[in-house]
């Protein structure tokens, strides 16, 4: 029994020493492989990517919820920047714009009238009234003076004398009133009145801009020139800024680019201007040439998923944009494989 126990202990010690030796050999082998990987610099950097236009696709949604009334463009049609692509029901917004525009016209007309004064016809009418009042006053003044003289000679009663006097005073008051009214229409506008009316004009214009802004929110406008890739909404459908699907999908297809995703270990070796060879799954046996146009200044946690076999899912990527030559016929969102030509910094031994 003691002999068996002794043999078991000896075998266990031998096994422990052997396992430690194997682990030490495995660790050293792993370190050697890591050092070789760090020292190794291939001539190419391989990456997955997708075909896109001159700019990424733009999913267009309205700023406000509403019902689509008309879609002006369909798939594969070219549009220019500023074109109205689709409209929502907006009759009330249009009426608000018309009302605000009318208020601006009214306030502006009142300001111009304030600055210009009354119409020439009214000025002439008030001048004529003043002349008539002046004639009446002169006649009443003459009667009053005559009555005063007769009264002094005791040829006229005091009652007649007073009647002529007060008639003259009434005519004088009417003349002063006519002169004041004429002076009022002839006088220039006061500075404070002009400022107040100008403020009313500015307020009316601001209300018009607000109404136009609300109307603009019901129209889907092309932010740039491009081509309609897909129409998701039709007249009668409810859409809004939080809709699951956009109304339209727009892209600038004046040229083709590949948005590639370079792994973290190769990210520092990619530079603008490097030559690139691109292959796509949909065109077998053909290679497209290009150049690195943009190297993004930051890393991303995960790349755009292309569903390619063996694609890495949980590593850091650096986005690199590649301008393609002679690839304008390639459809957008097609998967691509990119090989970027880099310089060998260290010879592999």
Protein Blocks (a to p, Z undefined) as FASTA:
>chain_A
ZZmmmmmmmmmmmmmmmmmmmmmmmmmmmmmmmmmmmmpccfbdcdddddddfbdcdddd
dfbdcddfbdfbdehiacdehiafbdcdfklmmmmmmmmmmmmmmmmmmmmmmmnopafk
lmmmmmmmmmmmmmmmmmmmmmmmmmmmmmmnopacfklmmmmmmmmmmmmmmmmmmmmm
mmmmmpccdfklmmmmmmmmmmmmmmmmmmmmmmmmmpccdfbgcddfbdfbdghiacdf
kbfbdfbdcddfkbccddddddfklmmmpcehiacddddfklghiacddddfbdcfbdcf
bdcdehighiafbbccdddddddehilmpcghiacddddddddfbdcZZ
